[in-house]
Amino acid sequence: MLHYTERKNTIHIITLDRILAEDICSRLHDYPDTASVQLIVPGNGKTITPEDIHKTAHDTTGSKILIMDVRSHTKPRLQQAYSDIARFNRPDANSFCHIVLIGDGPSEYLLHSIGVNAFHHYLADLRTDYVPTLFFADPFLYYTQQEVMDSIQENALPVKIPHFLEKYFMKNLPVKTVYEYFRAAEKKGDEKIKIKKQRQQQLKNVIIKLIDEGFPHHKEKLDQALDKQGCSFPGESLRLNVYPFYFEELIGDFLKS
């Protein structure tokens, strides 16, 4: 089996979603430990297709970090590309390279009868399929099947925040606007750092309210997902983190290792 140890100081960002890719790139560009790293995004700068991602599968073997979008409603279109990427990088995973996943989580976790326990098998499946080091659940990617089907264009990604978040934000608020707000995209220098920290606390408060209202019996456990070490589950090595909390810092730590 081929073993790829010559890894460059590059990060592949593998997603069909240019909005998410922009947020990841902007966050890493602004963070001192990752500011000089080459960030590679598939596509032509305007759109990303499954074919674009599949073409880059071999190229990913040269990067130290792969950030993969595994949300449930786009993953079927990327099954072949993702299988190849995982297979090519599996020998080096968690040693010479780190695979970081961002997704929406299990489809049933908002059901009170299942709740946080749905993550146990979900994380185990991700670990088997991709050998990741980290998984981030992004609440702004969690859409019901009906919301996805209601997207205007065939195969288009939803561009408004999920319905379950509308009680905390303006209705029909673009996800792009939300990402820009929480990374303080319009600020610069020391003011950017200060405002970003304040807004991240606002987002944390929203997530805590979601936990309090939806999963009061799991509050102590789920609150750990907002910390750097993430939320652990018995018998499962992959932990649950929440995007974007500590995202840049953890990526920076991997580059130093």
Secondary structure as GFF3:
##gff-version 3
##sequence-region A 1 257
A	DSSP	beta_strand	8	14	.	.	.	ID=ss1
A	DSSP	alpha_helix	18	30	.	.	.	ID=ss2
A	DSSP	beta_strand	38	40	.	.	.	ID=ss3
A	DSSP	alpha_helix	50	55	.	.	.	ID=ss4
A	DSSP	three_ten_helix	58	62	.	.	.	ID=ss5
A	DSSP	beta_strand	63	69	.	.	.	ID=ss6
A	DSSP	three_ten_helix	75	78	.	.	.	ID=ss7
A	DSSP	alpha_helix	79	89	.	.	.	ID=ss8
A	DSSP	three_ten_helix	90	92	.	.	.	ID=ss9
A	DSSP	beta_strand	98	103	.	.	.	ID=ss10
A	DSSP	three_ten_helix	115	117	.	.	.	ID=ss11
A	DSSP	alpha_helix	118	130	.	.	.	ID=ss12
A	DSSP	beta_strand	134	137	.	.	.	ID=ss13
A	DSSP	three_ten_helix	139	141	.	.	.	ID=ss14
A	DSSP	alpha_helix	145	149	.	.	.	ID=ss15
A	DSSP	three_ten_helix	163	165	.	.	.	ID=ss16
A	DSSP	alpha_helix	175	182	.	.	.	ID=ss17
A	DSSP	alpha_helix	189	214	.	.	.	ID=ss18
A	DSSP	three_ten_helix	216	218	.	.	.	ID=ss19
A	DSSP	alpha_helix	219	222	.	.	.	ID=ss20
A	DSSP	three_ten_helix	223	226	.	.	.	ID=ss21
A	DSSP	beta_strand	231	233	.	.	.	ID=ss22
A	DSSP	beta_strand	236	242	.	.	.	ID=ss23
A	DSSP	alpha_helix	247	256	.	.	.	ID=ss24
###
